[in-house]
Amino acid sequence: MRADVVVVGAGVVGCSIAYHLAKAGSCRVTVVDRGGGSTERATGGFRAQFATPVNVRLSLLSLQKLLRFADETGIEPGYRPCGYLFVASTALQLQRLRDALAVQRAAGSDAARELSRDDVLARNPAVSPEDIVGGTFSPVDGFLRPSEIQRGYREAAIRLGVRFLQGTVLGLKRLGNRVVEVTTDGEAMPCATVVNAAGPWAAEVGRLAAVEVPVTPLRRQVAVTAPTDVLPESMPMTIFADGFHCRVRDGRVLLLRPSPPAMEPFDISVDPHWVDTVLDVGRARVPVLREVSVASSYAGLYEMSPDEHALLGFAEGAENFLLVNGASGHGVMHAPALGQLAAEMVTLGQARTLDISALRPSRFREGTPNPVRTLL
């Protein structure tokens, strides 16, 4: 069956792209997915506290769309503005947060504020007061339901005529600088445009079209406590400079901390030593957790780009192969914006809503990547 656009990947980003393309009403869309993606493993955070203008603006656009999400799709996205609390332990860390605040305000987001040490402890009284010099907090940041956003976009896309196909993409046939056919384990589909929304598997899909996509998978482990009421459901996402962060979801506390990459790139097993370590750190940072045990753990995959910013643009050398990859842990929160912008690129030839030049795939070859920030 011929499709005008084939979207590879039915995670939250792929479903958002499919919905926005169908909403534009000018093309037939097929989404191909083999299953087993990472959306359902996301912890569901949302923030506009970033240190680069393009990420701030992606968040602001996504927020506008989240506030209309239920009206558009019929599904509640679970947005709860409980806030993000960034905690600084040194003067340097606090200065980085201040610098990020300036970027946010220049990009149109003025909700976040700098906090003193006492302000931090007032925002989250459960945090240990040791080694805190200040922080930042935004009441607009908060939480989402990743699977509900994915479901909302998927069901709305189906109502608009999008076809979802369960299958594995085996080949992307090229003629010159165009991809003209997508082959799955079930059929071959001639097409006018292909969108790579394959998440951590973006590089593998790119190779099928002889395109190098600089995205690598990174295991992200999560420890989940037993049910507990020692922390309120309304507690803000609380993040420390070493990457440790925690939140409450459905009466359990989620504990997270970066860890070295797994030996196998797509490994989503959980390292028992990591669980012990993150619990120790959590109990030191949030003392009320000392009487709480870890009941389960799981892992998912981030799709990391070299500068930890998304790639959004047509691939060099393949003019109809659109890359929407490498969100680097921000895929769920930015999915509404990325879907709209990707649809604009397909249907209008360029993104109209935002300047996304900072996300162009060619930036790495050009030697102009976005700055990578250690705290935001």
NUMAR-955225 format. One record per residue (C-alpha): residue number from 1; residue in three letters; chain; x, y, z. Coordinates in steps of 0.05 Angstrom, whole numbers, plus 5000, padded with zeros to 4 digits. Each point is the difference from the previous one (the first is absolute). Layout:
! residues N
+-----+-----+-------+------+------+------+
!   n ! res ! chain !   c1 !   c2 !   c3 !
+-----+-----+-------+------+------+------+
! NUM ! ALA !     A !    X !    Y !    Z !
...
+-----+-----+-------+------+------+------+
This chain:
! residues 376
+-----+-----+-------+------+------+------+
!   n ! res ! chain !   c1 !   c2 !   c3 !
+-----+-----+-------+------+------+------+
!   1 ! MET !     A ! 5000 ! 5000 ! 5000 !
!   2 ! ARG !     A ! 5026 ! 5068 ! 4982 !
!   3 ! ALA !     A ! 5007 ! 5053 ! 5054 !
!   4 ! ASP !     A ! 5018 ! 5073 ! 4991 !
!   5 ! VAL !     A ! 5038 ! 4998 ! 5066 !
!   6 ! VAL !     A ! 5027 ! 4941 ! 5038 !
!   7 ! VAL !     A ! 5018 ! 5013 ! 5073 !
!   8 ! VAL !     A ! 5047 ! 4949 ! 5029 !
!   9 ! GLY !     A ! 4986 ! 4993 ! 5075 !
!  10 ! ALA !     A ! 4934 ! 5005 ! 5039 !
!  11 ! GLY !     A ! 5027 ! 5026 ! 5065 !
!  12 ! VAL !     A ! 4973 ! 5066 ! 5027 !
!  13 ! VAL !     A ! 5041 ! 5040 ! 4949 !
!  14 ! GLY !     A ! 4979 ! 4958 ! 4941 !
!  15 ! CYS !     A ! 4926 ! 5002 ! 5021 !
!  16 ! SER !     A ! 5004 ! 5075 ! 5008 !
!  17 ! ILE !     A ! 5030 ! 5008 ! 4930 !
!  18 ! ALA !     A ! 4946 ! 4955 ! 4970 !
!  19 ! TYR !     A ! 4944 ! 5039 ! 5034 !
!  20 ! HIS !     A ! 5027 ! 5067 ! 4978 !
!  21 ! LEU !     A ! 5010 ! 4976 ! 4928 !
!  22 ! ALA !     A ! 4929 ! 4973 ! 4998 !
!  23 ! LYS !     A ! 4973 ! 5063 ! 5031 !
!  24 ! ALA !     A ! 5033 ! 5039 ! 4943 !
!  25 ! GLY !     A ! 4956 ! 4958 ! 4954 !
!  26 ! SER !     A ! 5045 ! 4999 ! 4939 !
!  27 ! CYS !     A ! 5031 ! 4930 ! 5001 !
!  28 ! ARG !     A ! 4988 ! 4927 ! 5013 !
!  29 ! VAL !     A ! 5041 ! 4977 ! 5060 !
!  30 ! THR !     A ! 5023 ! 4930 ! 5021 !
!  31 ! VAL !     A ! 5036 ! 4988 ! 5065 !
!  32 ! VAL !     A ! 5044 ! 4937 ! 5006 !
!  33 ! ASP !     A ! 5022 ! 4974 ! 5068 !
!  34 ! ARG !     A ! 5027 ! 4934 ! 5024 !
!  35 ! GLY !     A ! 4980 ! 5011 ! 5073 !
!  36 ! GLY !     A ! 5041 ! 5002 ! 5063 !
!  37 ! GLY !     A ! 5016 ! 5074 ! 5001 !
!  38 ! SER !     A ! 5020 ! 5045 ! 5058 !
!  39 ! THR !     A ! 4940 ! 5047 ! 5009 !
!  40 ! GLU !     A ! 4966 ! 4957 ! 5053 !
!  41 ! ARG !     A ! 5066 ! 4999 ! 5040 !
!  42 ! ALA !     A ! 5006 ! 5075 ! 5004 !
!  43 ! THR !     A ! 4992 ! 5032 ! 5069 !
!  44 ! GLY !     A ! 4955 ! 5056 ! 4974 !
!  45 ! GLY !     A ! 5034 ! 5065 ! 5017 !
!  46 ! PHE !     A ! 4987 ! 5067 ! 4967 !
!  47 ! ARG !     A ! 5042 ! 5063 ! 5006 !
!  48 ! ALA !     A ! 5018 ! 5065 ! 4966 !
!  49 ! GLN !     A ! 5061 ! 5008 ! 5044 !
!  50 ! PHE !     A ! 5054 ! 4990 ! 4947 !
!  51 ! ALA !     A ! 5065 ! 5035 ! 4985 !
!  52 ! THR !     A ! 4992 ! 5008 ! 4925 !
!  53 ! PRO !     A ! 4947 ! 5043 ! 4965 !
!  54 ! VAL !     A ! 4977 ! 4947 ! 4952 !
!  55 ! ASN !     A ! 4983 ! 4951 ! 5056 !
!  56 ! VAL !     A ! 4963 ! 5054 ! 5039 !
!  57 ! ARG !     A ! 4959 ! 5017 ! 4939 !
!  58 ! LEU !     A ! 4984 ! 4927 ! 4985 !
!  59 ! SER !     A ! 4974 ! 4994 ! 5071 !
!  60 ! LEU !     A ! 4958 ! 5063 ! 4994 !
!  61 ! LEU !     A ! 4969 ! 4976 ! 4935 !
!  62 ! SER !     A ! 4987 ! 4931 ! 5031 !
!  63 ! LEU !     A ! 4968 ! 5032 ! 5060 !
!  64 ! GLN !     A ! 4951 ! 5039 ! 4957 !
!  65 ! LYS !     A ! 4981 ! 4935 ! 4966 !
!  66 ! LEU !     A ! 4995 ! 4960 ! 5064 !
!  67 ! LEU !     A ! 4950 ! 5050 ! 5027 !
!  68 ! ARG !     A ! 4956 ! 4986 ! 4938 !
!  69 ! PHE !     A ! 5017 ! 4926 ! 4997 !
!  70 ! ALA !     A ! 4935 ! 4972 ! 5029 !
!  71 ! ASP !     A ! 4958 ! 5044 ! 4955 !
!  72 ! GLU !     A ! 5039 ! 4979 ! 4938 !
!  73 ! THR !     A ! 5007 ! 4925 ! 5014 !
!  74 ! GLY !     A ! 4948 ! 4982 ! 5053 !
!  75 ! ILE !     A ! 5054 ! 4975 ! 5047 !
!  76 ! GLU !     A ! 5026 ! 5034 ! 5063 !
!  77 ! PRO !     A ! 5077 ! 5006 ! 4996 !
!  78 ! GLY !     A ! 5008 ! 5000 ! 5075 !
!  79 ! TYR !     A ! 5035 ! 5067 ! 5004 !
!  80 ! ARG !     A ! 5009 ! 5020 ! 5073 !
!  81 ! PRO !     A ! 5041 ! 5063 ! 5013 !
!  82 ! CYS !     A ! 5033 ! 4976 ! 5065 !
!  83 ! GLY !     A ! 5065 ! 5035 ! 4980 !
!  84 ! TYR !     A ! 5072 ! 4982 ! 4989 !
!  85 ! LEU !     A ! 5048 ! 5017 ! 5057 !
!  86 ! PHE !     A ! 5074 ! 5003 ! 4980 !
!  87 ! VAL !     A ! 5047 ! 4997 ! 5060 !
!  88 ! ALA !     A ! 5070 ! 5031 ! 4999 !
!  89 ! SER !     A ! 5054 ! 4976 ! 5048 !
!  90 ! THR !     A ! 5055 ! 5048 ! 4979 !
!  91 ! ALA !     A ! 5005 ! 5073 ! 4978 !
!  92 ! LEU !     A ! 5020 ! 4977 ! 4930 !
!  93 ! GLN !     A ! 4937 ! 4957 ! 4994 !
!  94 ! LEU !     A ! 4957 ! 5058 ! 5023 !
!  95 ! GLN !     A ! 5032 ! 5046 ! 4949 !
!  96 ! ARG !     A ! 4984 ! 4950 ! 4945 !
!  97 ! LEU !     A ! 4928 ! 5000 ! 5022 !
!  98 ! ARG !     A ! 5000 ! 5076 ! 4999 !
!  99 ! ASP !     A ! 5029 ! 4999 ! 4929 !
! 100 ! ALA !     A ! 4945 ! 4953 ! 4979 !
! 101 ! LEU !     A ! 4947 ! 5046 ! 5030 !
! 102 ! ALA !     A ! 5026 ! 5056 ! 4956 !
! 103 ! VAL !     A ! 4994 ! 4955 ! 4938 !
! 104 ! GLN !     A ! 4930 ! 4980 ! 5019 !
! 105 ! ARG !     A ! 4976 ! 5071 ! 5009 !
! 106 ! ALA !     A ! 5031 ! 5021 ! 4934 !
! 107 ! ALA !     A ! 4964 ! 4942 ! 4966 !
! 108 ! GLY !     A ! 4933 ! 5021 ! 5028 !
! 109 ! SER !     A ! 4994 ! 4958 ! 5064 !
! 110 ! ASP !     A ! 4999 ! 5041 ! 5064 !
! 111 ! ALA !     A ! 4968 ! 4950 ! 5048 !
! 112 ! ALA !     A ! 5063 ! 4975 ! 5034 !
! 113 ! ARG !     A ! 5032 ! 5036 ! 5058 !
! 114 ! GLU !     A ! 5065 ! 4995 ! 5039 !
! 115 ! LEU !     A ! 4993 ! 4972 ! 5070 !
! 116 ! SER !     A ! 5042 ! 5010 ! 5063 !
! 117 ! ARG !     A ! 5020 ! 4940 ! 5042 !
! 118 ! ASP !     A ! 4941 ! 5012 ! 5045 !
! 119 ! ASP !     A ! 4954 ! 5007 ! 4940 !
! 120 ! VAL !     A ! 5023 ! 4932 ! 4974 !
! 121 ! LEU !     A ! 4985 ! 4967 ! 5066 !
! 122 ! ALA !     A ! 4931 ! 5034 ! 5002 !
! 123 ! ARG !     A ! 4984 ! 4973 ! 4930 !
! 124 ! ASN !     A ! 5020 ! 4930 ! 5021 !
! 125 ! PRO !     A ! 5007 ! 4992 ! 5075 !
! 126 ! ALA !     A ! 5019 ! 4927 ! 4992 !
! 127 ! VAL !     A ! 5068 ! 5018 ! 4969 !
! 128 ! SER !     A ! 5061 ! 4995 ! 5046 !
! 129 ! PRO !     A ! 5025 ! 5071 ! 5015 !
! 130 ! GLU !     A ! 5073 ! 4980 ! 4993 !
! 131 ! ASP !     A ! 5039 ! 5029 ! 4942 !
! 132 ! ILE !     A ! 4944 ! 5043 ! 4972 !
! 133 ! VAL !     A ! 5017 ! 5071 ! 4979 !
! 134 ! GLY !     A ! 4938 ! 5016 ! 4958 !
! 135 ! GLY !     A ! 4962 ! 4978 ! 4939 !
! 136 ! THR !     A ! 4946 ! 5017 ! 4950 !
! 137 ! PHE !     A ! 4927 ! 4982 ! 4996 !
! 138 ! SER !     A ! 4945 ! 5007 ! 4948 !
! 139 ! PRO !     A ! 4927 ! 4988 ! 5017 !
! 140 ! VAL !     A ! 4984 ! 4989 ! 4927 !
! 141 ! ASP !     A ! 5044 ! 4939 ! 4994 !
! 142 ! GLY !     A ! 4972 ! 4933 ! 5024 !
! 143 ! PHE !     A ! 4976 ! 4933 ! 4977 !
! 144 ! LEU !     A ! 4966 ! 4965 ! 4941 !
! 145 ! ARG !     A ! 4972 ! 4931 ! 4984 !
! 146 ! PRO !     A ! 5044 ! 4977 ! 4941 !
! 147 ! SER !     A ! 4957 ! 4941 ! 4979 !
! 148 ! GLU !     A ! 4937 ! 5043 ! 5001 !
! 149 ! ILE !     A ! 5032 ! 5052 ! 4955 !
! 150 ! GLN !     A ! 5021 ! 4944 ! 4953 !
! 151 ! ARG !     A ! 4930 ! 4970 ! 5002 !
! 152 ! GLY !     A ! 4967 ! 5066 ! 4989 !
! 153 ! TYR !     A ! 5040 ! 5016 ! 4938 !
! 154 ! ARG !     A ! 4994 ! 4929 ! 4974 !
! 155 ! GLU !     A ! 4925 ! 4996 ! 5008 !
! 156 ! ALA !     A ! 4989 ! 5070 ! 4971 !
! 157 ! ALA !     A ! 5045 ! 4982 ! 4941 !
! 158 ! ILE !     A ! 4961 ! 4937 ! 4986 !
! 159 ! ARG !     A ! 4935 ! 5040 ! 5000 !
! 160 ! LEU !     A ! 5032 ! 5045 ! 4948 !
! 161 ! GLY !     A ! 5017 ! 4941 ! 4955 !
! 162 ! VAL !     A ! 5072 ! 4982 ! 5020 !
! 163 ! ARG !     A ! 5018 ! 4927 ! 4990 !
! 164 ! PHE !     A ! 5041 ! 4966 ! 5054 !
! 165 ! LEU !     A ! 5039 ! 4939 ! 4978 !
! 166 ! GLN !     A ! 5033 ! 4950 ! 5046 !
! 167 ! GLY !     A ! 5065 ! 4979 ! 4968 !
! 168 ! THR !     A ! 5074 ! 5007 ! 4994 !
! 169 ! VAL !     A ! 5031 ! 5046 ! 4948 !
! 170 ! LEU !     A ! 5050 ! 4959 ! 4961 !
! 171 ! GLY !     A ! 5019 ! 5047 ! 4944 !
! 172 ! LEU !     A ! 4996 ! 5072 ! 4976 !
! 173 ! LYS !     A ! 5009 ! 5002 ! 4924 !
! 174 ! ARG !     A ! 5035 ! 5061 ! 4972 !
! 175 ! LEU !     A ! 5001 ! 5030 ! 4931 !
! 176 ! GLY !     A ! 5053 ! 5054 ! 4999 !
! 177 ! ASN !     A ! 4989 ! 5046 ! 5059 !
! 178 ! ARG !     A ! 4929 ! 4976 ! 5015 !
! 179 ! VAL !     A ! 4971 ! 4942 ! 5039 !
! 180 ! VAL !     A ! 4945 ! 4971 ! 4955 !
! 181 ! GLU !     A ! 4978 ! 4937 ! 5035 !
! 182 ! VAL !     A ! 4995 ! 4970 ! 5070 !
! 183 ! THR !     A ! 5003 ! 4925 ! 5006 !
! 184 ! THR !     A ! 4975 ! 4965 ! 5062 !
! 185 ! ASP !     A ! 4995 ! 4927 ! 5018 !
! 186 ! GLY !     A ! 4929 ! 5002 ! 4972 !
! 187 ! GLU !     A ! 4998 ! 5047 ! 4940 !
! 188 ! ALA !     A ! 5035 ! 5052 ! 4957 !
! 189 ! MET !     A ! 4974 ! 5071 ! 5000 !
! 190 ! PRO !     A ! 5018 ! 5051 ! 4948 !
! 191 ! CYS !     A ! 5001 ! 5069 ! 5033 !
! 192 ! ALA !     A ! 5016 ! 5073 ! 4991 !
! 193 ! THR !     A ! 5029 ! 5014 ! 5069 !
! 194 ! VAL !     A ! 5029 ! 4957 ! 5056 !
! 195 ! VAL !     A ! 5004 ! 5025 ! 5071 !
! 196 ! ASN !     A ! 5050 ! 4967 ! 5047 !
! 197 ! ALA !     A ! 4968 ! 5001 ! 5069 !
! 198 ! ALA !     A ! 5032 ! 4936 ! 5023 !
! 199 ! GLY !     A ! 5026 ! 5026 ! 5067 !
! 200 ! PRO !     A ! 5061 ! 4962 ! 5025 !
! 201 ! TRP !     A ! 4999 ! 4959 ! 4935 !
! 202 ! ALA !     A ! 5006 ! 5062 ! 4956 !
! 203 ! ALA !     A ! 5071 ! 4984 ! 4977 !
! 204 ! GLU !     A ! 4980 ! 4930 ! 4978 !
! 205 ! VAL !     A ! 4942 ! 5028 ! 4959 !
! 206 ! GLY !     A ! 5046 ! 5053 ! 4971 !
! 207 ! ARG !     A ! 5049 ! 4948 ! 4977 !
! 208 ! LEU !     A ! 4945 ! 4967 ! 4959 !
! 209 ! ALA !     A ! 4999 ! 5065 ! 4959 !
! 210 ! ALA !     A ! 5076 ! 5008 ! 5000 !
! 211 ! VAL !     A ! 4993 ! 5059 ! 5047 !
! 212 ! GLU !     A ! 5042 ! 5009 ! 5062 !
! 213 ! VAL !     A ! 4956 ! 5021 ! 5059 !
! 214 ! PRO !     A ! 5043 ! 5020 ! 5060 !
! 215 ! VAL !     A ! 4955 ! 4970 ! 5053 !
! 216 ! THR !     A ! 5020 ! 4947 ! 5051 !
! 217 ! PRO !     A ! 4957 ! 4964 ! 5052 !
! 218 ! LEU !     A ! 5015 ! 5013 ! 5073 !
! 219 ! ARG !     A ! 4971 ! 4956 ! 5055 !
! 220 ! ARG !     A ! 4961 ! 5039 ! 5052 !
! 221 ! GLN !     A ! 4984 ! 4961 ! 5064 !
! 222 ! VAL !     A ! 4944 ! 5014 ! 5049 !
! 223 ! ALA !     A ! 4990 ! 4973 ! 5070 !
! 224 ! VAL !     A ! 4929 ! 4999 ! 5026 !
! 225 ! THR !     A ! 4985 ! 4998 ! 5075 !
! 226 ! ALA !     A ! 4946 ! 4961 ! 5035 !
! 227 ! PRO !     A ! 4936 ! 5039 ! 5010 !
! 228 ! THR !     A ! 5012 ! 5056 ! 5049 !
! 229 ! ASP !     A ! 4971 ! 5066 ! 5025 !
! 230 ! VAL !     A ! 5066 ! 5029 ! 5027 !
! 231 ! LEU !     A ! 5000 ! 5048 ! 4941 !
! 232 ! PRO !     A ! 4939 ! 5035 ! 4971 !
! 233 ! GLU !     A ! 4976 ! 4988 ! 4929 !
! 234 ! SER !     A ! 5006 ! 5075 ! 4989 !
! 235 ! MET !     A ! 5075 ! 5001 ! 5014 !
! 236 ! PRO !     A ! 5038 ! 5035 ! 4944 !
! 237 ! MET !     A ! 5049 ! 4961 ! 4958 !
! 238 ! THR !     A ! 5063 ! 5011 ! 5041 !
! 239 ! ILE !     A ! 5067 ! 4999 ! 4963 !
! 240 ! PHE !     A ! 5071 ! 5004 ! 5026 !
! 241 ! ALA !     A ! 5062 ! 5020 ! 4961 !
! 242 ! ASP !     A ! 5027 ! 4929 ! 4996 !
! 243 ! GLY !     A ! 4937 ! 4980 ! 4963 !
! 244 ! PHE !     A ! 4964 ! 4965 ! 5057 !
! 245 ! HIS !     A ! 4927 ! 5017 ! 5000 !
! 246 ! CYS !     A ! 4935 ! 4974 ! 5028 !
! 247 ! ARG !     A ! 4926 ! 5009 ! 4994 !
! 248 ! VAL !     A ! 4936 ! 4967 ! 5027 !
! 249 ! ARG !     A ! 4955 ! 4963 ! 4952 !
! 250 ! ASP !     A ! 4938 ! 4961 ! 5021 !
! 251 ! GLY !     A ! 5021 ! 4995 ! 5072 !
! 252 ! ARG !     A ! 5071 ! 4976 ! 4986 !
! 253 ! VAL !     A ! 5065 ! 5038 ! 4995 !
! 254 ! LEU !     A ! 5041 ! 4995 ! 4936 !
! 255 ! LEU !     A ! 5075 ! 5005 ! 5011 !
! 256 ! LEU !     A ! 5046 ! 5015 ! 4942 !
! 257 ! ARG !     A ! 5074 ! 5014 ! 4990 !
! 258 ! PRO !     A ! 5044 ! 4996 ! 4938 !
! 259 ! SER !     A ! 5042 ! 4939 ! 4992 !
! 260 ! PRO !     A ! 5054 ! 4978 ! 4951 !
! 261 ! PRO !     A ! 4975 ! 4972 ! 4933 !
! 262 ! ALA !     A ! 4984 ! 4926 ! 4999 !
! 263 ! MET !     A ! 5049 ! 4953 ! 4965 !
! 264 ! GLU !     A ! 4947 ! 4985 ! 4947 !
! 265 ! PRO !     A ! 4969 ! 5064 ! 4972 !
! 266 ! PHE !     A ! 4928 ! 4976 ! 5002 !
! 267 ! ASP !     A ! 5005 ! 4964 ! 5067 !
! 268 ! ILE !     A ! 4942 ! 5019 ! 5046 !
! 269 ! SER !     A ! 5017 ! 4954 ! 5058 !
! 270 ! VAL !     A ! 5010 ! 5033 ! 5068 !
! 271 ! ASP !     A ! 5066 ! 4998 ! 5036 !
! 272 ! PRO !     A ! 4987 ! 4978 ! 5073 !
! 273 ! HIS !     A ! 5060 ! 5040 ! 5024 !
! 274 ! TRP !     A ! 4970 ! 5063 ! 4968 !
! 275 ! VAL !     A ! 4935 ! 4987 ! 5039 !
! 276 ! ASP !     A ! 5039 ! 4996 ! 5065 !
! 277 ! THR !     A ! 5039 ! 5064 ! 4983 !
! 278 ! VAL !     A ! 4940 ! 5042 ! 4980 !
! 279 ! LEU !     A ! 4963 ! 4979 ! 5063 !
! 280 ! ASP !     A ! 5059 ! 5020 ! 5043 !
! 281 ! VAL !     A ! 5004 ! 5068 ! 4965 !
! 282 ! GLY !     A ! 4925 ! 5009 ! 5006 !
! 283 ! ARG !     A ! 5001 ! 4986 ! 5074 !
! 284 ! ALA !     A ! 5057 ! 5049 ! 5011 !
! 285 ! ARG !     A ! 4966 ! 5055 ! 4959 !
! 286 ! VAL !     A ! 4929 ! 4986 ! 5024 !
! 287 ! PRO !     A ! 5006 ! 4971 ! 5070 !
! 288 ! VAL !     A ! 4926 ! 4978 ! 5006 !
! 289 ! LEU !     A ! 5017 ! 4946 ! 4948 !
! 290 ! ARG !     A ! 5043 ! 4964 ! 5052 !
! 291 ! GLU !     A ! 4941 ! 4958 ! 5021 !
! 292 ! VAL !     A ! 4976 ! 4987 ! 4929 !
! 293 ! SER !     A ! 5022 ! 4941 ! 4957 !
! 294 ! VAL !     A ! 5007 ! 4992 ! 4925 !
! 295 ! ALA !     A ! 4945 ! 4953 ! 4975 !
! 296 ! SER !     A ! 5018 ! 4998 ! 4926 !
! 297 ! SER !     A ! 5044 ! 5029 ! 4947 !
! 298 ! TYR !     A ! 5001 ! 5007 ! 4925 !
! 299 ! ALA !     A ! 5039 ! 5033 ! 4944 !
! 300 ! GLY !     A ! 4986 ! 5034 ! 4935 !
! 301 ! LEU !     A ! 5041 ! 5032 ! 4945 !
! 302 ! TYR !     A ! 5014 ! 5073 ! 4986 !
! 303 ! GLU !     A ! 5017 ! 5019 ! 4928 !
! 304 ! MET !     A ! 5062 ! 5043 ! 5009 !
! 305 ! SER !     A ! 5029 ! 5048 ! 4950 !
! 306 ! PRO !     A ! 5071 ! 5026 ! 5007 !
! 307 ! ASP !     A ! 4977 ! 5068 ! 5028 !
! 308 ! GLU !     A ! 4938 ! 4972 ! 5037 !
! 309 ! HIS !     A ! 4953 ! 5039 ! 4955 !
! 310 ! ALA !     A ! 4951 ! 4972 ! 4949 !
! 311 ! LEU !     A ! 5014 ! 4993 ! 4927 !
! 312 ! LEU !     A ! 4943 ! 5029 ! 4959 !
! 313 ! GLY !     A ! 5009 ! 5008 ! 4926 !
! 314 ! PHE !     A ! 5009 ! 4964 ! 4934 !
! 315 ! ALA !     A ! 5062 ! 4957 ! 4996 !
! 316 ! GLU !     A ! 5059 ! 5025 ! 4960 !
! 317 ! GLY !     A ! 5002 ! 4962 ! 4935 !
! 318 ! ALA !     A ! 4929 ! 4973 ! 5007 !
! 319 ! GLU !     A ! 4953 ! 5058 ! 4988 !
! 320 ! ASN !     A ! 4934 ! 4965 ! 5018 !
! 321 ! PHE !     A ! 5027 ! 4961 ! 5061 !
! 322 ! LEU !     A ! 4979 ! 5041 ! 5061 !
! 323 ! LEU !     A ! 5038 ! 4989 ! 5065 !
! 324 ! VAL !     A ! 4962 ! 5010 ! 5066 !
! 325 ! ASN !     A ! 5049 ! 4968 ! 5047 !
! 326 ! GLY !     A ! 5047 ! 5008 ! 5058 !
! 327 ! ALA !     A ! 4955 ! 5036 ! 5050 !
! 328 ! SER !     A ! 5048 ! 4976 ! 5054 !
! 329 ! GLY !     A ! 4950 ! 4988 ! 5055 !
! 330 ! HIS !     A ! 4952 ! 5055 ! 4980 !
! 331 ! GLY !     A ! 4960 ! 4962 ! 4948 !
! 332 ! VAL !     A ! 4935 ! 4994 ! 5039 !
! 333 ! MET !     A ! 4998 ! 5072 ! 5024 !
! 334 ! HIS !     A ! 5018 ! 5027 ! 4931 !
! 335 ! ALA !     A ! 4958 ! 4951 ! 4959 !
! 336 ! PRO !     A ! 4942 ! 5049 ! 4989 !
! 337 ! ALA !     A ! 5047 ! 5053 ! 4973 !
! 338 ! LEU !     A ! 5043 ! 4952 ! 4959 !
! 339 ! GLY !     A ! 4939 ! 4970 ! 4968 !
! 340 ! GLN !     A ! 4973 ! 5067 ! 4978 !
! 341 ! LEU !     A ! 5067 ! 5025 ! 4975 !
! 342 ! ALA !     A ! 5014 ! 4935 ! 4962 !
! 343 ! ALA !     A ! 4932 ! 5004 ! 4966 !
! 344 ! GLU !     A ! 5014 ! 5071 ! 4979 !
! 345 ! MET !     A ! 5065 ! 4978 ! 4969 !
! 346 ! VAL !     A ! 4966 ! 4945 ! 4960 !
! 347 ! THR !     A ! 4939 ! 5040 ! 4978 !
! 348 ! LEU !     A ! 5028 ! 5070 ! 4995 !
! 349 ! GLY !     A ! 5073 ! 4987 ! 4985 !
! 350 ! GLN !     A ! 5024 ! 5032 ! 5064 !
! 351 ! ALA !     A ! 4982 ! 5010 ! 5073 !
! 352 ! ARG !     A ! 4959 ! 5063 ! 5007 !
! 353 ! THR !     A ! 4982 ! 5002 ! 5074 !
! 354 ! LEU !     A ! 5071 ! 5001 ! 5029 !
! 355 ! ASP !     A ! 5070 ! 5013 ! 4975 !
! 356 ! ILE !     A ! 5030 ! 4931 ! 5005 !
! 357 ! SER !     A ! 5066 ! 5015 ! 4965 !
! 358 ! ALA !     A ! 5036 ! 4979 ! 5065 !
! 359 ! LEU !     A ! 4973 ! 4929 ! 4989 !
! 360 ! ARG !     A ! 5022 ! 4992 ! 4927 !
! 361 ! PRO !     A ! 5035 ! 4932 ! 4990 !
! 362 ! SER !     A ! 5058 ! 5033 ! 4963 !
! 363 ! ARG !     A ! 5024 ! 5037 ! 5063 !
! 364 ! PHE !     A ! 5048 ! 4946 ! 5020 !
! 365 ! ARG !     A ! 5035 ! 4999 ! 4932 !
! 366 ! GLU !     A ! 5001 ! 5075 ! 5002 !
! 367 ! GLY !     A ! 5033 ! 5000 ! 5069 !
! 368 ! THR !     A ! 4943 ! 5041 ! 5032 !
! 369 ! PRO !     A ! 4967 ! 4954 ! 5050 !
! 370 ! ASN !     A ! 4958 ! 5026 ! 5057 !
! 371 ! PRO !     A ! 5035 ! 5009 ! 5067 !
! 372 ! VAL !     A ! 4993 ! 4942 ! 5049 !
! 373 ! ARG !     A ! 4983 ! 5022 ! 5070 !
! 374 ! THR !     A ! 5018 ! 4959 ! 5061 !
! 375 ! LEU !     A ! 4941 ! 5023 ! 5044 !
! 376 ! LEU !     A ! 4944 ! 5013 ! 4950 !
+-----+-----+-------+------+------+------+
